[in-house]
Amino acid sequence: MTTPTSTITVPATVAEARDGFRAWLAANRADLEQFRESGGDVTEIFDRLGLLQRMLYDAGWIRLGWPEAIGGLGGRPILRSVVSEELARAGYPPPFSFATQEVLGPAVAEFARPELAAEVLPRLLRGEETWCQGFSEPGAGSDLAALRLKAVAAEGGWRISGEKIWTSWAQFADRCVLLARTGAAGSAHRGISAFLLDMDTAGIEVSPLRSMNGDDEFCSLYFDDVFVPEDRLLGVVDGGWAVAMHVLAGERGAAAWQRQIWLRSRLTDLATAPEQVAGDAVVGEAFELLMALRLLSRRTVHALSDGEPVGSTTSLDKLAMSTAEKFLFDVALTGLGSDIVLGGGEAAESWRNDYLYSRASSIYGGAAEIQRNIIAERLLGLPR
Ligand SMILES: Cc1cc2nc3c(=O)[nH]c(=O)nc-3n(C[C@H](O)[C@H](O)[C@H](O)COP(=O)(O)OP(=O)(O)OC[C@H]3O[C@@H](n4cnc5c(N)ncnc54)[C@H](O)[C@@H]3O)c2cc1C
């Protein structure tokens, strides 16, 4: 793939990035107008947001903070944190795979062979391919270190057999960041390796699962003697736990930054709804929760950008995120009442969908109870 000549130079500060991006949004308003549209089925939405992503890539904005060797423009990763925020402010959605990029992208950049990272990351950033996260299994969700999907060493690589579950959007994914057991059955987190697997490899069956909002978001994945070449290992053999923790820091930290931007726009929708559905006090409380999330998350994205360890503090972000998200949509449910439950039309459907999805916020990326355990034991030093 050829890397396009960028139309921007790397801004020196976040404020400069913000000003520059706002000016670019204004200059490209006519071309961007198509992205205000929010309807359509999943494939249409993916295609539309893929076009937006390509525009942002070609202009350079989402290449900020990624090393030049993998298609980036260099500079600090924090520079691109303004992109989703300014898109939301101007009334556009974030490209669909932003969260994947911020969760899986940095781990692949860190742990893949340099040649592999240089091959796949530009394609991810440009929206030419999507990736999924193959961590959870039946019986290994909260207790991830209990995973059983087996990778057995073979000539030139590994052969993989077993099952994954709850893999989001795997039916559209070109690659999977997969955790597999390479150690003995009882080796827990010490016997896990991570791979970047091509989803069109023979022996993978993808079976979508319908969630309660009606989307086929999740999938079960079945692996029957699937070959993965040795150069697809991320990190070292039996060192997959470090990759998993890197991914989870992104999922609990950087993804929360993206989420709070969208939640803020939904709070504005609620507060300005013509029906006056929510009183000032509850809107104020939702705002407080979102501000707390924003401040925690801001600290995390700065730390991640500067390469500082974030440790267990991302559990605070994840817990603050699910608390704020559930509170906001509980307020919406109370205010909109039967409309949110039974109403037709785009607005009612989107509130209903968002309410139902908000229930998942205290499960994915590590359930709220698990985050509370981590905060209690590792941050507060309470006994197990
Ligand atoms: C929307 C969504 C998207 C997801 N996407 C992906 C994905 O792309 N890839 C992927 O790999 N996974 C994904 N998951 C799966 C997710 O990571 C798991 O659901 C989560 O880790 C919880 O695991 P579990 O479902 O097995 O529940 P369990 O671990 O069985 O937990 C059930 C309940 O028991 C509680 N519990 C468990 N252990 C303890 C404990 N020690 N102390 C106190 N309470 C405990 C939990 O908090 C939870 O309430 C997704 C989940 C959702 C909801």
The ligand as an SDF file (V2000), in Angstrom:
LIG
                    3D

 53 58  0  0  0  0  0  0  0  0999 V2000
  -21.2500   -5.8180   24.4150 C   0  0  0  0  0  0  0  0  0  0  0  0
  -20.1770   -6.8150   24.6990 C   0  0  0  0  0  0  0  0  0  0  0  0
  -19.1210   -6.9610   23.8160 C   0  0  0  0  0  0  0  0  0  0  0  0
  -18.1300   -7.9080   24.0670 C   0  0  0  0  0  0  0  0  0  0  0  0
  -17.1380   -8.0550   23.1410 N   0  0  0  0  0  0  0  0  0  0  0  0
  -16.1610   -8.9790   23.3540 C   0  0  0  0  0  0  0  0  0  0  0  0
  -15.1440   -9.1570   22.3810 C   0  0  0  0  0  0  0  0  0  0  0  0
  -15.1340   -8.5090   21.3250 O   0  0  0  0  0  0  0  0  0  0  0  0
  -14.1950  -10.0820   22.6340 N   0  0  0  0  0  0  0  0  0  0  0  0
  -14.1740  -10.8170   23.7860 C   0  0  0  0  0  0  0  0  0  0  0  0
  -13.2490  -11.6070   23.9580 O   0  0  0  0  0  0  0  0  0  0  0  0
  -15.1520  -10.6850   24.7190 N   0  0  0  0  0  0  0  0  0  0  0  0
  -16.1460   -9.7770   24.5290 C   0  0  0  0  0  0  0  0  0  0  0  0
  -17.1470   -9.6270   25.4550 N   0  0  0  0  0  0  0  0  0  0  0  0
  -17.1890  -10.5280   26.6050 C   0  0  0  0  0  0  0  0  0  0  0  0
  -16.8240   -9.8730   27.9330 C   0  0  0  0  0  0  0  0  0  0  0  0
  -15.4440   -9.6220   27.9950 O   0  0  0  0  0  0  0  0  0  0  0  0
  -17.2930  -10.8060   29.0410 C   0  0  0  0  0  0  0  0  0  0  0  0
  -18.7090  -10.8670   28.9610 O   0  0  0  0  0  0  0  0  0  0  0  0
  -16.8960  -10.3240   30.4110 C   0  0  0  0  0  0  0  0  0  0  0  0
  -15.5090  -10.4160   30.5910 O   0  0  0  0  0  0  0  0  0  0  0  0
  -17.6130  -11.1400   31.5360 C   0  0  0  0  0  0  0  0  0  0  0  0
  -17.3870  -12.4880   31.3400 O   0  0  0  0  0  0  0  0  0  0  0  0
  -18.6080  -13.5330   31.3000 P   0  0  0  0  0  0  0  0  0  0  0  0
  -19.6220  -13.0200   30.3540 O   0  0  0  0  0  0  0  0  0  0  0  0
  -18.0400  -14.8810   31.0690 O   0  0  0  0  0  0  0  0  0  0  0  0
  -19.2820  -13.4650   32.7460 O   0  0  0  0  0  0  0  0  0  0  0  0
  -18.8060  -14.2150   34.0560 P   0  0  0  0  0  0  0  0  0  0  0  0
  -17.3210  -14.1020   34.1800 O   0  0  0  0  0  0  0  0  0  0  0  0
  -19.3890  -15.5720   34.0590 O   0  0  0  0  0  0  0  0  0  0  0  0
  -19.4660  -13.3310   35.1550 O   0  0  0  0  0  0  0  0  0  0  0  0
  -20.8600  -13.4150   35.4730 C   0  0  0  0  0  0  0  0  0  0  0  0
  -21.1310  -12.5050   36.6630 C   0  0  0  0  0  0  0  0  0  0  0  0
  -20.3800  -12.9420   37.7970 O   0  0  0  0  0  0  0  0  0  0  0  0
  -19.5890  -11.8860   38.3120 C   0  0  0  0  0  0  0  0  0  0  0  0
  -18.2980  -12.3860   38.7810 N   0  0  0  0  0  0  0  0  0  0  0  0
  -17.4760  -13.2610   38.1510 C   0  0  0  0  0  0  0  0  0  0  0  0
  -16.3490  -13.4520   38.8760 N   0  0  0  0  0  0  0  0  0  0  0  0
  -16.4680  -12.6700   39.9750 C   0  0  0  0  0  0  0  0  0  0  0  0
  -15.6210  -12.4210   41.1020 C   0  0  0  0  0  0  0  0  0  0  0  0
  -14.4160  -13.0090   41.2300 N   0  0  0  0  0  0  0  0  0  0  0  0
  -16.0530  -11.5460   42.0440 N   0  0  0  0  0  0  0  0  0  0  0  0
  -17.2660  -10.9290   41.9400 C   0  0  0  0  0  0  0  0  0  0  0  0
  -18.1170  -11.1310   40.8820 N   0  0  0  0  0  0  0  0  0  0  0  0
  -17.7170  -11.9870   39.9290 C   0  0  0  0  0  0  0  0  0  0  0  0
  -19.3550  -10.9520   37.1200 C   0  0  0  0  0  0  0  0  0  0  0  0
  -19.0770   -9.6420   37.5320 O   0  0  0  0  0  0  0  0  0  0  0  0
  -20.6890  -11.0480   36.3860 C   0  0  0  0  0  0  0  0  0  0  0  0
  -21.6220  -10.1810   36.9740 O   0  0  0  0  0  0  0  0  0  0  0  0
  -18.1670   -8.7050   25.2360 C   0  0  0  0  0  0  0  0  0  0  0  0
  -19.2350   -8.5490   26.1350 C   0  0  0  0  0  0  0  0  0  0  0  0
  -20.2310   -7.6360   25.8750 C   0  0  0  0  0  0  0  0  0  0  0  0
  -21.3720   -7.5150   26.8390 C   0  0  0  0  0  0  0  0  0  0  0  0
  1  2  1  0
  2  3  1  0
  2 52  2  0
  3  4  2  0
  4  5  1  0
  4 50  1  0
  5  6  2  0
  6  7  1  0
  6 13  1  0
  7  8  2  0
  7  9  1  0
  9 10  1  0
 10 11  2  0
 10 12  1  0
 12 13  2  0
 13 14  1  0
 14 15  1  0
 14 50  1  0
 15 16  1  0
 16 17  1  0
 16 18  1  0
 18 19  1  0
 18 20  1  0
 20 21  1  0
 20 22  1  0
 22 23  1  0
 23 24  1  0
 24 25  2  0
 24 26  1  0
 24 27  1  0
 27 28  1  0
 28 29  2  0
 28 30  1  0
 28 31  1  0
 31 32  1  0
 32 33  1  0
 33 34  1  0
 33 48  1  0
 34 35  1  0
 35 36  1  0
 35 46  1  0
 36 37  1  0
 36 45  1  0
 37 38  2  0
 38 39  1  0
 39 40  1  0
 39 45  2  0
 40 41  1  0
 40 42  2  0
 42 43  1  0
 43 44  2  0
 44 45  1  0
 46 47  1  0
 46 48  1  0
 48 49  1  0
 50 51  2  0
 51 52  1  0
 52 53  1  0
M  END
$$$$
